Amino acid sequence: MSEHQETELSETDLRTRVVDIVAEISRIDPDDFDDDVLIREELGIDSLQAMEIVAACEKALGISIDEGQLYCVETVEDFLGLVETLYRSGGEPE
């Protein structure tokens, strides 16, 4: 576990933390983050916002998200799954 993580977050707390980060940066209501919503097409998150979101998640959760891993991310669920996998594995890309 990363030095930034004193106690491991539950799945619900982790999801809430990530959704709050995305909502703050994108200025989108967290209620709009249904799992099947397309991040780029439906939420309109552009590449700059995506980079800010990734950096904020990395810092807040003590993880490292490889740019190549983001190519597979299309929906909110995809992103949450990626972040959770990295968080649970100790923060390093596989």
Secondary structure by P-SEA (a helix, b strand, c coil): ccccccccccaaaaaaaaaaaaaaaaccccccccccccccccccccaaaaaaaaaaaaaaccbbbbcccccccccaaaaaaaaaaaaaaccccc
